[in-house]
Amino acid sequence: MNDLFLRACRREPVERPPVWMMRQAGRYLPEYRAVRERADFLTMVGTPELAVEVTLQPVDLLGVDAAIIFSDILVIPQAMGMALSVDEGIGPRFHQPLRTPADFERVRDPSPTEDLGYVLDALRLARRELAGRVPLIGFAGAPWTLMSYMIEGQGSKSFMHAKRLLVQDPGRAHALLARLARAVGAFLVAQVEAGAQAVQLFDSWATALGPRDFREFALPYLAEAVRIARGTGVPVIAFAPGAGWALEEIAAATGADVMGIDWQTDAADARRRLADRPLALQGNLDPCWLYAPPAVIRKRTHEMLAAFGGQGHIANLGHGINPDVPVANARSFVDAVKEWRAP
Ligand code: CP3
């Protein structure tokens, strides 16, 4: 059993840092695209056999040290009653984004077992098929990121609709964020009960908020979800890309076991700033360097590993891998981590 990942999460001594990649089960893999030819994205997510097949692909093909269950952060809003489709070239889209007070009243509190049982089934099946080869990571979106997607209805650059709600109707925003924190927390607990050995919270749209608003609308709810998930005893990873300025505050408010570091944040600086905290760090190679030739990927990866120092570090990208990265280059990154030893 390769438990490097879990040991690094707990800051136990490791021979080398473990490595996995955000979005490692994705379109850059021809084997993923082959499954995707037969089924659309939401069918893949909703069919445990297919979800597990692609969950295992990066373990088999690249030799990563952890598997992350193939799913999406938007399954929670979907379970709250919001119709979702994922269109080619557009990405995920809610048919009726939350805009009026009546829209907010239609949203219901999901039951992990009744509404998200297919994710739990996929986790159980993945654990069985992994048979202890590497640990399995579960995940969910953080409340602010989910709420902003529910209001915008699709990806956005300005987040105008979501941010307008914070300004014009903060009470309604706080009420939904509190419900989302409970739903996310309960879902993560259910994922652990189904076999997830660590869980990651993605607050991907933290980047949309300035410090004052991040502290009011994102951080307390991220912290509440982490608090609930930590009750299980498995390591909890908090990742809030774009909020690198707030690493100390996120660590203090959430008590997360592992802090995700985005590619915009200097690795050595993150390490210094969090040195007195009992947590591990995860990240943070800029995924664009996977377009470089293998020797350059290797050099950049080794520099990144040295900056983190080798212990209490999980090697990863500082954002999800791009769909057009050659598989050989992704493998160069994984191999570069595996060959490296702390000086
Ligand atoms: O890391 C993994 O391999 C696990 C699977 C995973 C997916 N999405 C699969 C996916 C995870 C952890 C996510 C998280 C996710 N989903 C986030 C947060 C992390 C991030 O990347 O910022 C967000 C914002 C979403 C919402 C989402 N889902 C978007 C914006 C898109 C479209 C963008 C894109 O890459 O196409 C998706 C679709 C999606 N989720 C795909 C995958 C593999 C592509 C679907 C396809 O095959 O067409």
Residues whose N, C-alpha, C, O or C-beta is under 5 A from the ligand:
A	BS01	CP3	M21 M22 R23 Q24 A25 G26 F41 I68 I69 F70 S71 D72 I73 G91 P92 F202 S204 G320
